[in-house]
Amino acid sequence: MVDEAPDMHRRERIARLTEGSVVIAGVGSIALFATAVVTFGWGFAKVWSFLDLLFDRGADNSLAIVKLLEVIDIYLLGAVLLILAVGLVELFVTSVNLPAWLEIHSLSDLKGKLIDVIQLVAAIKFLEKLVTAQEPLDVLWYALAVSIVILSLLAVRWVQKKN
């Protein structure tokens, strides 16, 4: 008869090692959280730059609109990083008391949140291009490219929700 004790001991060690690997997701979450904090600080610096421009050149300056859109863009990026950090904790480490719209139950949920924000950032980048572009044809090509990206991401979300 074959002794099963060594095999069980090996399986228990592998199980403990696998369970302990959740720490890696925690480290990733902490790194994303730190990056989110830095990004929000960067956004604050952009707000200062926006206000400086507003007071120097006045509210009618079209560059002020671009600066404002850049501020929004950076804060959205910070929000995405924060959502990803919280999502990793929620998925791999422990349950977190979150609003229903932010609850993440799977990697698909986490990817969906990321896709939603990427679409919004793409739309903001298009508005920046619309304000700053010199050539109407450039705006048209950019609009087509952004539309293709957004529609592709919408298709991915639709397939995710369908499954």
C-alpha positions in Angstrom: 0.0 0.0 0.0 1.2 3.5 -0.9 1.6 6.0 1.9 -0.6 9.0 1.2 0.8 11.2 4.0 3.7 12.8 2.0 1.3 13.5 -0.8 -1.2 15.2 1.5 1.6 17.2 3.2 2.7 18.5 -0.3 -0.9 19.4 -1.2 -1.3 21.4 2.1 2.0 23.3 1.4 0.8 24.1 -2.1 -2.6 25.2 -0.8 -1.0 27.5 1.9 1.4 29.0 -0.7 -1.5 29.6 -3.1 -3.5 31.3 -0.3 -0.6 33.4 0.7 -0.1 34.6 -2.8 -3.1 36.9 -2.3 -0.5 39.3 -0.7 0.7 40.0 -4.2 -2.7 41.5 -5.1 -2.5 43.5 -1.9 0.9 44.9 -2.9 -0.5 45.8 -6.3 -3.5 47.5 -4.7 -1.3 49.6 -2.4 0.8 50.6 -5.4 -2.3 51.6 -7.4 -3.6 53.5 -4.4 -0.3 55.4 -4.1 -0.3 56.2 -7.8 -3.9 57.5 -7.4 -2.8 59.8 -4.6 0.1 61.1 -6.8 -2.3 61.5 -9.7 -4.8 63.5 -7.6 -1.8 65.7 -6.5 -0.9 66.2 -10.2 -4.5 67.2 -10.8 -4.3 69.8 -8.0 -1.1 71.2 -9.7 -3.1 71.3 -13.0 -5.9 73.2 -11.3 -3.3 75.8 -10.1 -2.0 76.1 -13.6 -5.6 76.5 -14.9 -6.4 79.2 -12.4 -3.1 81.0 -13.2 -4.0 81.0 -16.9 -7.5 82.1 -16.2 -6.3 85.1 -14.2 -3.5 86.0 -16.7 -5.4 85.7 -20.0 -9.1 85.9 -19.0 -12.0 83.6 -19.2 -12.5 84.0 -22.9 -9.3 82.2 -23.8 -9.8 78.9 -25.6 -6.6 77.6 -24.0 -8.4 77.8 -20.7 -11.0 75.3 -21.9 -8.2 72.9 -22.9 -6.5 73.3 -19.5 -9.9 72.6 -17.8 -10.4 69.5 -19.8 -6.8 68.3 -18.9 -7.7 68.8 -15.2 -10.9 66.7 -15.6 -8.9 64.1 -17.5 -6.3 63.8 -14.8 -8.9 63.5 -12.0 -10.6 60.8 -14.0 -7.4 58.9 -14.3 -6.9 59.2 -10.5 -10.4 57.9 -10.0 -9.7 54.9 -12.3 -6.5 54.1 -10.3 -8.5 54.3 -7.1 -11.3 52.1 -8.4 -8.7 49.5 -9.6 -7.0 49.6 -6.2 -10.2 49.1 -4.3 -11.3 46.4 -6.9 -8.1 44.4 -6.3 -8.7 44.5 -2.6 -12.4 43.5 -3.1 -11.5 40.6 -5.4 -8.4 39.2 -3.7 -8.0 40.4 -0.2 -11.3 41.1 1.7 -14.8 42.5 1.3 -15.0 46.3 1.4 -18.2 48.2 2.2 -18.8 50.0 -1.1 -21.7 51.7 -2.8 -23.6 49.3 -5.1 -22.4 50.9 -8.3 -18.8 50.3 -7.2 -19.1 46.7 -6.1 -16.8 44.4 -7.9 -17.5 40.7 -8.0 -15.2 39.5 -10.8 -12.4 40.6 -13.1 -15.0 41.4 -15.7 -16.6 43.9 -13.4 -13.2 45.5 -12.8 -12.4 45.6 -16.6 -15.9 47.1 -17.1 -15.1 50.0 -14.8 -11.9 50.6 -16.6 -13.5 50.5 -20.0 -16.2 53.0 -18.9 -13.6 55.5 -17.8 -11.4 54.9 -20.9 -14.4 55.8 -23.0 -15.0 59.0 -21.0 -11.3 60.0 -21.3 -11.3 59.4 -25.0 -14.3 61.7 -25.3 -12.5 64.4 -23.3 -9.4 64.0 -25.5 -11.6 64.5 -28.5 -13.0 67.7 -27.0 -9.5 68.9 -26.4 -8.6 68.2 -30.0 -11.8 70.0 -31.2 -10.8 73.1 -29.3 -7.1 73.2 -30.3 -7.1 71.8 -33.9 -6.3 74.1 -36.7 -7.4 71.8 -39.5 -11.1 70.6 -39.7 -9.9 67.4 -41.5 -7.7 66.6 -38.5 -10.7 66.9 -36.3 -12.7 64.6 -38.5 -10.1 61.9 -38.6 -9.6 62.2 -34.9 -13.4 61.9 -34.3 -13.5 58.8 -36.5 -10.6 57.2 -34.6 -12.1 58.0 -31.2 -15.5 56.8 -32.3 -14.0 53.4 -33.4 -12.3 53.0 -30.1 -15.4 53.9 -28.1 -17.6 51.7 -30.2 -15.2 48.8 -29.8 -15.1 49.2 -26.1 -18.9 49.4 -26.1 -19.0 46.1 -28.0 -16.7 44.5 -25.4 -18.9 45.7 -22.6 -22.0 44.5 -24.3 -20.5 41.0 -24.8 -19.3 41.0 -21.1 -22.8 41.9 -19.9 -24.4 39.3 -22.2 -22.2 36.5 -20.8 
